[in-house]
Amino acid sequence: MASVTEPVEGRPGEFAYDVALSFAGEQRGYVERVAKALRSQGVRPFYDDYERVNLWGKDLYEHLDWIYQKAARYCVLFASADYARKVWTTHERRSAQARALQSYEEYVLPVRFDDTDIPGLRSTVGFIDLRSLSATKLADLIVEKLGPRVRHKFFPPEPDLLYSVFGAGSAEDQGAIEAVAHSFMQTLVRMTTEERRLVAHILAEGCRTQLPDNVHISLDIVRRDLGFTPSDVLERLTGMGSLGFDVEVRDDPDHGADDVLVVRWVDTVAYDDEFKVDFADARATEIAVRMLDVGSGDEGCSQCARNCVDSLDFSLLASSTSPR
């Protein structure tokens, strides 16, 4: 399943893409492998085949100028004889070079299929020779060039570290876990920032002894930790019923509190696969809890869980996108 990361035009202080790929169609096969390898590592590439719906109906001359001049942190320019003679690659190159003129650091990262001179690309600019370099290795070099970065609204293509928490070895189990995890991610996307922080705090700090059924926590503890009144906490949680949250307050002397908040999350997605339906019904709350455990990088830490849901970055669910 594809990443849920989406480019957002105009987000202050953030590029819509980590890297824009500028290439001639004759080299599409190689570039597509690069783009696929980049996505598997959590990088947001601009690659035209990934943008068919987004490009549909747009003025491409104007939009591509924005892409190659403003929308990406870097532009990788795939130089070749085909690249030098194409009209659209010339447009992309000129937009990228206009950005480079205004930058205080490198922006155009040239890579070469051959020795063709590209107008405006000085011979003194460092480049990578692709004649003996695999697409996967080039993707690794791009990731290294990008360095540490903050992702937004990112779910990894294969959340293997989440699978391991559940001991899921079969493709059927993994598919069910991924489907529910994607659903919880989309649930978080639909929340306000305060709603996400409230849910993250409860799932991170709550007692897990009754998982997979529920997480429970002293209502007074939530009040003290977050500064919400008990009525405000309940109002916010009950207001998220359409997102699958079920909440009740009960007396539980065993937990040393008169009022205990009991929270469940139900996956509201209608699956065609009956196995996924049964799995979602039985394990949804537990999957949400473990996503925040693994995704925050520090089990049981509410601040790390809060940081995770603030950016909606679940890259730590996969070994391919986790720095650990």
N, C-alpha and C positions, 0 to 999 in steps of 0.2 A: 504494500500500500504506500502511496506517495506521501511525502512530507506535507504537513499542513502549513508550512511556512509560505507566506504570501507577500510579494513585494507591495509596499505601500508608498504611493507617491506623496512627497511632501512631509514625511514624518520628521520633525525637527531633530537635527543632530544625528540622523541615522541614514545610511545609504539603503536604497531599496534592494540592491544586490551587492554581494561581496566582490564579484568579478563579472565583467561583461566579456563575452567571447566574440571576437570579430574574425571571420574566416570566409573563404570562398567555398561555394557549394561542392567543388571537386574534392575537398578535404573533410566533408561532413562526417564520414565514417569514423575518422580518427577523433575529431572534435566531439562527436556524440559520446564516445567512450570516456573522454576527459570529463564531459559534463556529468555523466552518470557516476563516475568515480568521485567527483566533487560533491554531488548530492548525498552520496552514501556516507560522506564524512561531515555532513551538516553544513556544507558551504552553499550559499545561494547564488548560483550562476545565472546570468542572462544568456539563455540559449534559445534560439527562436522556436524550435520545435516544442519547448516546454511552455511557450507563450501564445499558442495558436488562438485560443479564445480571447486572451487579453489584447492581442493585436488585431483581432477581427473588427473591421470598421474604422480603425484609427487612421489618421493621416500619417503614414509610415515615415515620410520624410521628416516631419516635425517630431514624431514620437521617438524615432531612432536617434535623432539629434539629442534629445533629452537623455536617452539611455546612455549613449556613449560619451556625453559631455558632463552629465551631472548625477546619474543614478547609481553608479557603481564606485566602489573604492579603488579598484584597479581595472584596467582593460588589457586583456591578453590578445595580442595581435598576431595572427597566424600568417606570417609572410610567405608568399609563394608567387610564382609567375601568374597563376590564376588570380590571386588576390590583387596583383598590381594592375590588371587590365579590367577589373569589374567596376561598374558604375556604383553599385550599392556599397561595396567595400571601400571605395574611395570616399563616399559620403561618411561612412562610419569612422574611417581613419581621420578625416578632417575634423570631425566632432571631437574625437579623442585627443587629437593634437592641440585643439583649442583649449581643452581642459588642462593638458600638460603644460601649456604656456603659463597658465595661471596658478599652477601648483608649486608648492615649496618642496615637494618630494616627488619621487618617481610615480608616474601614473600608468603610462603605456609600458607594458611588459612584452617585448617582441620575442617571438619564437619562430624558427625558420624551418621550412620544408626544403628550401633550396637557397641559392645565393642571389636571387633576384633583388635588384635595388628597389626599395619602396620610397616614393617621393616623400620628403620631409623626415625620413627616418635615418638619422645620422649613423655612419658606420662605427662611431665611437660609443654608441649606446650598447650596453651589455645585452646579450641575447642568449637564448637556449637553442641548441641545435637539435632538431627533432629526428634527424635521419637515423639515429641509433638510440632513440629514447621512446619508451612505451608510453601510451596514454595514461596508464596508471601512475607511472613514475612522474610524469609531468603534473598530474593532479596533486601528488604528494608535495612537489615543489611549490605549487600554488598555495596549498594549505600552509606550508612552512612560511611562505612570504606573508600571508595574511596574519599569522601569529594569533595570539589570544584574542577572542572577540565575543561580544555578547549577542546571543541569538534571541529573536523574538518570535513567539508563536511557532515553535519548532518541535516536531515529534520525529524521532529518527526512523529511517526506513525499516530497521530490524532491531527492536528493543530486546536484545538477547539477555541483558542483565536483569530485566524485569522477568523474562521467562525463567531464569535460573532461581529467582526467589520462590517461584511456585513449583520448581522442579518439573517444568513442562518440557518434555522431550519430544512429544509427538507433534506433527504439523497441525493436527486438529486442535489440540490444546493451545498451541502457540497462536493459531489463528483466532481462537475465541478470546484469548487474553488481549491480543492486539486490537481486536474489534471493540472490546469494552474500554480499553485504555484510550483509544481514539475518541470514543464517545464522551469519556470523562474530560478529555482535553477540550472538546468542543463545548462541553457544559461550562468549563472555566472561562472560555472565550466569551460566552454570553453573559457572564457576571460583571458586576461593577468591581472596581478595585477593592472596595471595603468588603463586599461579599466574598471575594476570593480570599482575602486575608482572614476573615472570620472562619471560613471553611478550612483553610490550611492550618490555622491554630488548633481547631478542634480535632482534626484528623491526626495532627502531629503530637498533641499533648494528651489526647483522650486515652482512656483505658481500652486496651485491645483484647481483653480476656474473652469477650463474647463475639469476636470475629469468627466467621464472616458475616454474622448478622448485623452487628452495630458497633459503633464507638460511643463511649459515654464519658462524661466529664462533669465535674461540679459546676453548676451554673454560677456560683459565687466566684469560683476560680476564673472563669471566662470574664466575668465582670471586672475582677481585679486586674487581670492581665491586659485586657484590651480597652478598659475604660468605658465599655458600653453598660447601660443599665440592663437588668434582666429582661425587662419588657422589650427593650430595643433589640437584644439578642434574639428573642423569640420572634419578634416581628420580622426581622431580617430573614431568619431561617424559614419561617412559614411562607414568606413571600417568594421563596425559591422552590415551592412545590411543583411548579411547572417544569423545573429543571431536574426533577427526580428526587429531591430531598424530602425525607420524612423525619419529623422531629416530635418528640414527646418529652414531658417532664414527669419524673417519678421520684418517689421517696426510696432511698437506698442507704440504710444505716451502715451497711458493710463498707461503703466508701466514705464514711465520715461526713456526709452532707445530707441536709434535708431535701434539697432539690438537685436532682441529677438530670443533666441534659443527655438524652439518648438520640443519636443521629444515625440515619441510614441513607445510603444513596442507591437509587434504583435506576438502572439503565433504561431510558425511555425509547431507545432505538428499536424499531420493528425489524428483526432479522428474518430472512427467509430460511436460514439454516436452523433447524430445531435444536441442534447441539449448542449453537451459540446462544439461542434463547434460554435454554436451561442453565448454561454456564453463567450468563449475565444475571439471571434471577438469583442464582446461588452465591456468586462471588463478587458482585459489583462493588460493594462497600470495601471489601478487602483489597480489591485491585486499586481502587482510588487511594487507599491508605498507603499501599506499597509503592505506588507511583511517586508519592511525595517523599517517602523514605529514600528510595533509590535516586529519584530526580533531584533531591536536595543535597545528596552527597553526605548526609549526616543524619542517620536514623534517630528519630526522637527529638530533633532540634526544630522548634517552631520557627525560629528566625530563618534557618536555611530553607524550610518549607515555604515561608513567606517570600523569600527571594526567588524561589523557583516559580511560584504562581504570579509574582509581579511581572516577570519577564516572559512567563509561559514558555520557558526553555526546558525541555525534557531531554536534552542531549545526553545526560548522564545515564539514561536508560539503556544505552547501547555502547558496547565496547569500541565500536568504530568512531564514535563521536565523543567519548569520554576521555579526559586527560589522565584519569586514574590508571 
